[in-house]
Amino acid sequence: MSTQPSSVSGEPPSGAEAGGPMVRRILLGAQLRRLRESRGVTREAAGYSIRASESKISRMELGRVSFKPRDVADLLTLYGVTDDSEREPLLSMARTSGLAGWWHSYHDVLPGWFPTFVGLEEAANDIRTYEVQFIPGLLQSEEYAHAVVTSNFPELTRAEVDRRVGLRMGRQKLLLSENAPRLHCVLDEAALRRAYGGPEVMRAQLSLLVQLSERDNVTLGVIPFSHGGHAGVAGAFVLLSFAEQEIADVAYVEELTSALYLDKAEDTTAYRKAFDGLSGAALDPAATRRLLHEIAQQL
């Protein structure tokens, strides 16, 4: 995931640092929360010390906003951290937490809730995703992605569609990077049968799934119609896990006009159990590839 994300070219960097700013925000927020709690300082008091609200302190501690070095410096003073050797690493994290990820150049076509997801996706060590409506973005061909975007957003101009597709293609480079995450994808057979873009586009998409499923870092399973009911009744979701122990798992659930980011242990445990059930219901990778070939031949 390059050591410095680019916000100019729109091209995603390779290597382990593409999600760096997001990771730094989360780690810094967690450290500030631990310091505040250890000193017995309320969020309200912490907010007052930096001329901010209690809710802003909450967002900072969750890593959902960038940090002003001045605010971090004032909070560290409030928490009794006065030694420069202890302050400087945290202030350095604050200075670099606001760097824009490569996806920032697509801000004009991104819904407001989505940049956070792209940053978390870039930073994740393991990505588990379940989908029933269509192929997940990380596994879409360019033609298929174009068909999905135009179908879901018919009001977009051709230029806006192309921009959204470009972002999706940029995200996919994550799977091919040197430090690519592990992706475990479970699809309902319905996602394969819904022919976005027509037979030719679908055959190419199914062929791409076969290719990607053979990568060491990708596991693909399909739940066939013949299985009947399964644990995916609540709909699609993504579960993100991180190498850093300080970062809690995050379950991402997209809605029509917003998205949920769930990081409480009881929530992520429930989604992990649901995914384990879905994975158990899915065909193994070899049987999945056979089904992909069968569906392609039927188109």
QUIVEN-V218922 format. One record per run of one state. SS is the DSSP state (h for helix, s for strand, l for the rest). FROM is the first residue (numbers start at 1). TO is the last residue. If there is no record, write none. Layout:
# QUIVEN-V218922
ss:SS from:FROM to:TO
ss:SS from:FROM to:TO
This chain:
# QUIVEN-V218922
ss:l from:1 to:19
ss:h from:20 to:38
ss:l from:39 to:42
ss:h from:43 to:49
ss:l from:50 to:53
ss:h from:54 to:61
ss:l from:62 to:68
ss:h from:69 to:78
ss:l from:79 to:83
ss:h from:84 to:96
ss:l from:97 to:101
ss:h from:102 to:109
ss:l from:110 to:113
ss:h from:114 to:123
ss:l from:124 to:125
ss:s from:126 to:131
ss:l from:132 to:136
ss:h from:137 to:139
ss:l from:140 to:141
ss:h from:142 to:152
ss:l from:153 to:157
ss:h from:158 to:176
ss:l from:177 to:181
ss:s from:182 to:188
ss:h from:189 to:193
ss:l from:194 to:198
ss:h from:199 to:213
ss:l from:214 to:217
ss:s from:218 to:223
ss:l from:224 to:224
ss:h from:225 to:227
ss:l from:228 to:236
ss:s from:237 to:241
ss:l from:242 to:249
ss:s from:250 to:254
ss:l from:255 to:258
ss:s from:259 to:262
ss:l from:263 to:264
ss:h from:265 to:281
ss:l from:282 to:284
ss:h from:285 to:298
ss:l from:299 to:299
